[in-house]
């Protein structure tokens, strides 16, 4: 998720009452909730799409969950002591307890991979022990409805506290509502993936028609992705693909769908990348990509893209060009 969401989650946890456990509790929660994104520093030394193979990995895994909060707690504790020595420690600040600082930084840090897992980009939750990608396919990476809920609840809680009222309750209610919202979205995704599986059968499977339905004669090795969209949290972009061919359907019910191939014209994949694994851009892309396909460039070469990020506003940030590879048209590209 985006860093505004991460920050609001940390702040709301504090407003639920935990900010009174120790001095500097809110910085521990808010900074801790963003801490795994220190891997964004890779943009200083990695080129092109190489960051795709690095981000959401080691700093989002179990070792980082323990060490990063420990580092943050130590820095905040030292900052408090430094201010005290200089006589500039705020009088209103609660006494700082290192154990509570660490516990809150750890809690904030753990919310980060939990939220990142919820979208289609993916996260390597077990790095460095395993490089497997995990996908929740539940929320769009920037969810304005979650922004509104978390932001309003944080503001309302602070306002209540300033006026001497009960300020913990609004934050706790918002946390419960937020979890319910995530649960509803998970249910929508599951329902849409079941719906997409039927379309994958129709597009890729061996089937016979019986009345208005289909009966499989053999298994279908196709992946189905229900991709959340911005603003309309109740909708999904259905994608299903196999062997480098991906179809996309934007629909809510079985009878209200429009399917179209992604990346026309498309090229054979993955045979055409053999012999090019010394390309660091290509290696990073293939390591990261969940739904890769090869699109023909205007000059007849190949551009590798990912079906999850084929929107014209984003596709160029999630693609790698192979100018020395000639596109070999995919046989039978249409469903």
Secondary structure, 3 states (H helix, E strand, C coil): CCHHHHHHHHHHHHHCCHHHCCCCHHHHHHHHHHHHHHHHHHHHCCCCCHHHHCCCCHHHCHHHHHHHHHHHHHHHHHHHHHHHHCCCCCCCCCCCCHHHHHHHHHHHHHHHHHHHCCCCCCECCCCCCCCCCECCCCCCCCCHHHHHHHHHHHHHHHHHHHCCCCCHHHHHHHHHHHHHHHHHHHHHHHHHHHHHHHHHHHHHCCEEEECCEEEECCCCCCEEEEEECCCCCCCEEEEEEECCEEEEEEECCCCCCCEEECCCCEECCCHHHCCCCCCHHHHHHHHHCCCEEEEECCCCEEEEEEHHHCCCCCHHHHEEEEEEEECCECCCCCC
